[in-house]
Amino acid sequence: MNEVKGIEFVAGGAELLPRVRPLWEELNRHQRGLSTHFADRFAGFSFSFREAALLEKARRGAVRIELAVLPGVGDAAYCAGSVQSNGDGEIDSLFVDERFRGRGIGSELVRRALDWMDGEGALARSVVVAEGNERARAFYARFGFLPFSVTLARRDPARRG
């Protein structure tokens, strides 16, 4: 059910990852700008690393990529989700181009991801939000995602990415 007028949703698997790349790179720049302590880590992240992680999840379970496509514009947003064989579902990545935020696209993508996880038999659902991204935390709270734990990391100047 498309609840966002004028937008086409395209769903698939790992074959959609090449279309995700430019949006993921924007997400990474966005996160780098928000990070209080680890902007250098975001600068060291590459899409090929993220892609490899999603392909590994696909090998061990199921991965779904969904794109929001605006007529005359192209890909404006994406959501990557996974369900592992143990029943753990995760929203692995979500990004809506800044020009198209506030139109319900992100909410629709999350609803679709959660519905897909239900259909895959997910027993638990989670999402990781980077420190500094309070808007994302508030957004996911609307879907019932609440803080479970906080991971503290130590800065290691010898490590990049």
LOMIVO-120309 format. One line per 10 residues: their letters; for each residue z, x, y of C-alpha. Coordinates in Angstrom, 3 decimals, decimal comma. Layout:
BEGIN
A	Z X Y | ...;
END
This chain:
BEGIN
MNEVKGIEFV	0,000 0,000 0,000 | -1,107 1,544 3,296 | 1,461 0,538 5,900 | 0,015 2,816 8,573 | -3,133 1,282 10,059 | -6,313 3,299 10,307 | -5,146 6,157 8,104 | -6,542 7,024 4,715 | -4,162 8,511 2,154 | -5,615 10,891 -0,401;
AGGAELLPRV	-3,432 11,746 -3,399 | -3,962 14,330 -6,093 | -2,616 17,496 -7,562 | -3,015 21,209 -7,042 | -6,729 20,802 -6,285 | -5,675 19,580 -2,792 | -3,730 22,760 -1,956 | -6,636 24,369 -0,034 | -6,569 21,393 2,345 | -2,803 21,780 2,776;
RPLWEELNRH	-3,060 25,412 3,918 | -3,754 24,878 7,671 | -1,055 22,228 7,935 | 1,440 24,394 6,028 | 0,696 27,285 8,388 | 1,550 24,991 11,325 | 4,760 23,974 9,536 | 5,678 27,617 9,057 | 5,117 28,350 12,788 | 7,213 25,282 13,631;
QRGLSTHFAD	10,064 26,453 11,373 | 9,872 29,969 12,795 | 10,360 28,507 16,274 | 13,413 26,513 15,185 | 15,155 29,150 13,107 | 18,223 30,574 14,777 | 18,706 33,535 12,457 | 15,666 33,934 10,200 | 12,516 33,617 12,313 | 11,389 36,964 10,875;
RFAGFSFSFR	11,550 35,538 7,354 | 9,287 32,662 8,310 | 6,935 35,196 9,897 | 6,781 36,958 6,522 | 6,028 33,822 4,484 | 2,480 33,324 3,295 | 0,696 30,273 2,026 | -0,325 32,139 -1,114 | 3,375 32,582 -1,973 | 4,046 28,858 -1,363;
EAALLEKARR	0,942 27,895 -3,320 | 2,034 30,025 -6,287 | 5,443 28,310 -6,306 | 3,834 24,858 -6,357 | 1,409 25,884 -9,092 | 4,357 27,107 -11,175 | 6,093 23,756 -10,643 | 2,895 22,019 -11,755 | 2,867 24,164 -14,902 | 6,463 23,168 -15,733;
GAVRIELAVL	6,244 19,515 -14,699 | 4,214 17,476 -12,264 | 3,130 18,069 -8,669 | 1,606 15,564 -6,300 | -0,028 16,322 -2,984 | -0,766 13,517 -0,572 | -2,759 13,897 2,623 | -2,931 11,547 5,595 | -6,471 11,580 6,963 | -7,322 10,199 10,400;
PGVGDAAYCA	-10,897 9,055 11,017 | -12,685 11,496 13,291 | -9,813 13,979 13,095 | -9,356 14,931 9,461 | -6,158 15,952 7,698 | -3,209 15,164 9,977 | -0,266 15,388 7,573 | 0,714 16,157 4,013 | 3,539 15,803 1,561 | 3,984 17,885 -1,584;
GSVQSNGDGE	6,367 16,585 -4,211 | 7,314 17,621 -7,711 | 9,144 16,342 -10,757 | 10,325 18,859 -13,318 | 10,753 18,205 -17,029 | 14,542 17,913 -16,554 | 14,028 14,932 -14,213 | 14,635 16,762 -10,931 | 12,356 15,412 -8,224 | 11,862 17,232 -4,953;
IDSLFVDERF	10,017 16,735 -1,727 | 8,811 20,311 -1,590 | 7,086 20,197 1,764 | 6,203 17,679 4,449 | 4,424 18,164 7,725 | 2,876 15,877 10,316 | 0,738 17,467 13,023 | 2,681 17,208 16,272 | -0,114 15,183 17,900 | 0,364 12,388 15,361;
RGRGIGSELV	4,145 12,158 15,058 | 5,908 8,899 15,814 | 3,242 6,762 14,107 | 5,079 6,290 10,806 | 2,884 8,757 8,910 | 5,767 10,938 7,705 | 7,767 7,898 6,633 | 4,813 6,539 4,685 | 4,301 9,903 2,967 | 7,972 10,060 1,962;
RRALDWMDGE	7,891 6,475 0,650 | 4,823 7,308 -1,401 | 6,414 10,508 -2,736 | 9,591 8,672 -3,753 | 7,575 5,896 -5,430 | 5,584 8,535 -7,324 | 8,822 10,255 -8,414 | 10,123 6,913 -9,693 | 6,935 6,483 -11,709 | 7,349 9,991 -13,133;
GALARSVVVA	10,895 9,164 -14,265 | 12,754 11,371 -11,789 | 16,515 11,205 -12,310 | 17,436 12,976 -9,074 | 15,661 13,577 -5,787 | 16,221 16,312 -3,247 | 14,724 17,983 -0,220 | 15,567 21,315 1,393 | 15,658 21,401 5,187 | 15,661 24,718 6,996;
EGNERARAFY	18,565 25,494 9,299 | 17,804 24,506 12,868 | 15,603 21,545 11,966 | 18,017 18,774 12,887 | 15,189 16,282 13,473 | 14,161 16,673 9,832 | 17,743 16,165 8,645 | 17,982 12,926 10,633 | 14,552 11,832 9,369 | 15,470 12,342 5,701;
ARFGFLPFSV	18,851 10,634 6,184 | 16,903 7,412 6,813 | 15,781 7,665 3,177 | 19,289 8,252 1,849 | 19,163 12,068 1,705 | 22,564 13,476 2,628 | 23,861 17,057 2,776 | 25,044 18,212 -0,634 | 25,650 21,890 -0,003 | 24,911 24,569 2,544;
TLARRDPARR	23,421 27,886 1,503 | 24,410 30,831 3,636 | 22,116 33,845 3,596 | 22,716 37,362 4,792 | 20,129 39,007 6,979 | 18,614 42,019 5,284 | 16,544 44,066 7,738 | 14,657 45,764 4,876 | 13,407 42,435 3,525 | 10,464 40,570 5,002;
G	9,720 37,072 3,758;
END
